[in-house]
C-alpha cells in the first residue's frame, strides 16, 4: 500500500482521495503541526490533522530492519517452517524487501508498504548493498581485482563492484546488482568457497550493532533519507534507457541449479574439503545442464558475455555463451 498523505486520509474514512487533495491544497491539513503539501508521505509516529482534527488510519505503515540469522528463509510462505514472517511474529502483516539466502545472515528490510518494495527492487535504481564475506582460503590482489571488474555467470557478466580486503580471509563488497546467490557464484568462479556471508547495509540503512535475530523500526531520519534517495533514483532512471530486468536471469539460474543440483553439490564439497575439486570442473555447463526445451529462446547470435559494449574475457571450463553452446553437437 502507498502511504501518501491523500491515501492516508482517505483510508481513515474521513473523505475521498480527491477531496483529501483539495483539503491539502487549501491548507487545511498538517503533519506534526506543519502545513502539508500534495505528494507528502506519512511516516510512522507522525500526527495528521484535518481542520485541527486528528486523523488515524487503521493500518499504520511499518518499516523495520531485521538481522536475519542463518537458517531463516526470506519468504512469507507458511509452509516453510523457518519463514521470516513467523520468526519475527510482527503484529502487522509484513513481507521482506528482496531476499537474503538461507545460508547468509545480516540486514534485510521488511514492510507492509508495497510501493516502496517495488521501488527498491527496481534494477535500474542502482541500490547499493554492502556485504562482509569470509572465504575458505587467503584472498589475493588478483582475485579482488578480477572480482571488481565483473565475473561471467551463465551468459552474462556481473556489473563492476567495489571491493576491499579486511583480512587475509575476509573482504567487503558493494553491489548494485541482485542476481541469485551472486557473491557465492562470483567466488566459485575463482575456486573460492564462501564460509560466511553477512549483509551490513541496504541503501542508507545500516545493520550497525543490531543483535542477530533482532529487529528495530527504521527511524524518521532514515525513512526521510530513504524516500529522498528513491525520488532521486526515479528522476535518474526516467532520463536513461531502462535497465534489463534480472527476473529472466534469476529464473535461468534457478533452472541451472536444479539441473546441476547446486545446493547438494555445495554441501558435499563442505563435507570433503580435502578432496575438493574445482567447482568449474564438477558442475556441468549451463548449455549441458539445460535441455533444448528448457533453454531460453535466443533472438540473435551472441559473441559472448558483455560489459556494456565490450566483450568480457572468457574462461575455459565455465558456462559458455548461447552462441558457443549452439555450436555444440546435439544442442
Order of alpha helices (4+ residues) and beta strands (2+ residues): alpha-alpha-beta-beta-beta-beta-beta-alpha-beta-beta-alpha-beta-alpha-beta-beta-beta-beta-alpha-beta-beta-beta-alpha-alpha-alpha-alpha-alpha-beta-beta-alpha
